[in-house]
Amino acid sequence: MARVALIGGDGIGPEVVHVAASVLEAAAERHGVALTLHHWDLCADRYLREGITITDEERNRLVDEYDAALLGALGDPRVPDNVHARDILLGLRFFADLYINFRPCRLVAPALSPLKDPDPATDIVFFRENTEGLYAGLGGSFKTGTPHEIAVEESLNTYKGVERIVRAAFEHADRTSRSRVTLVDKANVLSYEGGLWRRVFAEVGAGFPRIARDAMYVDAMAMDLVRRPQRYEVVVTSNLFGDILSDLGAQVTGGLGLAPSGNLNPGSWALFEPVHGSAPDIAGKGIANPLAAVGCAALVLRWLGMDAAAADVDACVPASIREGVTTADLGGAATTGEVGEWMAGRLRD
Ligand SMILES: NC(=O)c1ccc[n+]([C@@H]2O[C@H](COP(=O)([O-])OP(=O)(O)OC[C@H]3O[C@@H](n4cnc5c(N)ncnc54)[C@H](O)[C@@H]3O)[C@@H](O)[C@H]2O)c1
């Protein structure tokens, strides 16, 4: 029996997770697979009520007792330092060593792309390193707040960290019959980390002779993602470059309202979340677009090995756009709940 923890979180998080849960239940029913969903109260409300973000015991239970978690969003104006989001989201990422940030960017509806004549075949998967690089928190400041202030931020790149993300990208390309993996870096300037990434990329890639490999500098890649995104299939890159490029990829393939993501440690645990935030400006109004959360539901099913159910959930997203059953941000008139009911009905039919 697969077990999934649902963490609604803040703002529109619980609204979109509610839709994802109903879609997961309907897909599990349709395919006769056993799936248990449990809601977890980890959010700003709980922090403000009890002064607790997440306890060590909760972190342990989430990872030990569940196969994966699906999180809505965290971020609340009443917690300006976002301490609860940091403890819960980043805490889980580091605690469970979720070293892959998996960001699929597939053009499901060309009309939603800001590009002129986008290629309908555009389908990129970003493998962003999720635990190292410039986000490792190494650094400090000296003479802070004075005109002589010095701030240093170090980029951490370990052989182990680079090897496992590069290998994950090639393994994914192999498993999903993709023909090319692209490394993105800035090796012409950041030569130490660039040297390590390029060496490992060549080493690991040599084990996958069917798969073509190329390397792009990040500035050229930013331009090319706008010019000809259809050229890219699997992209592997560092934490910082992946953070930026995967948002660019999401935008050219339809916007953040459609973009799911996964934080993965293969064979161990995973946490899935829509790329958008908690959108406090529209929370509680029933107009939050749940498609990114539905995309996450499909990723959860795929993570659990329930590929047929995942494919059916995936298909709900373009279908709802085609049929005009969308929220106002995509031009429709449906509420968040109505989109969910329509999809669950489609899956049960
Ligand atoms: N992974 C996460 O949990 C995550 C990610 C980004 C931001 N945040 C947090 O969310 C809060 C708000 O951040 P922000 O305003 O910069 O980004 P945001 O993504 O929440 O909102 C940006 C804009 O997009 C709209 N929007 C976002 N998601 C939408 C959806 N599903 N349907 C329709 N419209 C949607 C919002 O109404 C807003 O106008 C902050 O506290 C931030 O820290 C959390």
The ligand as a Tripos MOL2 file, in Angstrom:
@<TRIPOS>MOLECULE
LIG
   44    48     1     0     0
SMALL
NO_CHARGES

@<TRIPOS>ATOM
      1 N1          7.5490   26.4930   -3.2650 N.am      1 LIG1
      2 C1          6.9330   27.3890   -2.5180 C.2       1 LIG1
      3 O1          6.3050   27.0390   -1.5370 O.2       1 LIG1
      4 C2          7.0100   28.8390   -2.9180 C.ar      1 LIG1
      5 C3          7.4800   29.2220   -4.1710 C.ar      1 LIG1
      6 C4          7.4780   30.5820   -4.5020 C.ar      1 LIG1
      7 C5          7.0350   31.5210   -3.5660 C.ar      1 LIG1
      8 N2          6.6110   31.0930   -2.3360 N.ar      1 LIG1
      9 C6          6.0570   32.0210   -1.3460 C.3       1 LIG1
     10 O2          4.7490   32.3820   -1.7690 O.3       1 LIG1
     11 C7          4.4560   33.7100   -1.3000 C.3       1 LIG1
     12 C8          3.9900   34.5560   -2.4600 C.3       1 LIG1
     13 O3          5.0740   34.6900   -3.3780 O.3       1 LIG1
     14 P1          4.9680   35.4180   -4.7840 P.3       1 LIG1
     15 O4          3.7910   36.3330   -4.7630 O.co2     1 LIG1
     16 O5          6.2960   35.9410   -5.1040 O.co2     1 LIG1
     17 O6          4.7190   34.2350   -5.8310 O.3       1 LIG1
     18 P2          3.3870   33.4530   -6.1530 P.3       1 LIG1
     19 O7          3.7330   32.3860   -7.1340 O.co2     1 LIG1
     20 O8          2.7030   33.0160   -4.9280 O.co2     1 LIG1
     21 O9          2.4300   34.5410   -6.8950 O.3       1 LIG1
     22 C9          2.8540   35.3330   -7.9980 C.3       1 LIG1
     23 C10         1.6030   35.7830   -8.8000 C.3       1 LIG1
     24 O10         1.0900   34.6420   -9.5000 O.3       1 LIG1
     25 C11        -0.2480   34.3680   -9.0920 C.3       1 LIG1
     26 N3         -0.3770   32.9130   -8.9330 N.ar      1 LIG1
     27 C12         0.5300   32.0770   -8.3420 C.ar      1 LIG1
     28 N4          0.0690   30.8260   -8.3620 N.ar      1 LIG1
     29 C13        -1.1230   30.8630   -8.9720 C.ar      1 LIG1
     30 C14        -2.0930   29.8670   -9.2860 C.ar      1 LIG1
     31 N5         -1.9050   28.5770   -8.9800 N.pl3     1 LIG1
     32 N6         -3.2370   30.2600   -9.8900 N.ar      1 LIG1
     33 C15        -3.4310   31.5390  -10.2330 C.ar      1 LIG1
     34 N7         -2.5630   32.5370   -9.9660 N.ar      1 LIG1
     35 C16        -1.4140   32.1890   -9.3390 C.ar      1 LIG1
     36 C17        -0.4490   35.0950   -7.7690 C.3       1 LIG1
     37 O11        -1.8040   35.4310   -7.5660 O.3       1 LIG1
     38 C18         0.4760   36.2890   -7.9100 C.3       1 LIG1
     39 O12        -0.2040   37.3220   -8.5780 O.3       1 LIG1
     40 C19         5.7400   34.2230   -0.6490 C.3       1 LIG1
     41 O13         5.6090   34.0600    0.7340 O.3       1 LIG1
     42 C20         6.8210   33.3260   -1.2090 C.3       1 LIG1
     43 O14         7.8970   33.1980   -0.3280 O.3       1 LIG1
     44 C21         6.5700   29.7930   -2.0120 C.ar      1 LIG1
@<TRIPOS>BOND
     1     1     2 1
     2     2     3 2
     3     2     4 1
     4     4     5 ar
     5     4    44 ar
     6     5     6 ar
     7     6     7 ar
     8     7     8 ar
     9     8     9 1
    10     8    44 ar
    11     9    10 1
    12     9    42 1
    13    10    11 1
    14    11    12 1
    15    11    40 1
    16    12    13 1
    17    13    14 1
    18    14    15 2
    19    14    16 1
    20    14    17 1
    21    17    18 1
    22    18    19 2
    23    18    20 1
    24    18    21 1
    25    21    22 1
    26    22    23 1
    27    23    24 1
    28    23    38 1
    29    24    25 1
    30    25    26 1
    31    25    36 1
    32    26    27 ar
    33    26    35 ar
    34    27    28 ar
    35    28    29 ar
    36    29    30 ar
    37    29    35 ar
    38    30    31 1
    39    30    32 ar
    40    32    33 ar
    41    33    34 ar
    42    34    35 ar
    43    36    37 1
    44    36    38 1
    45    38    39 1
    46    40    41 1
    47    40    42 1
    48    42    43 1
@<TRIPOS>SUBSTRUCTURE
     1 LIG1         1 GROUP 0 **** ****
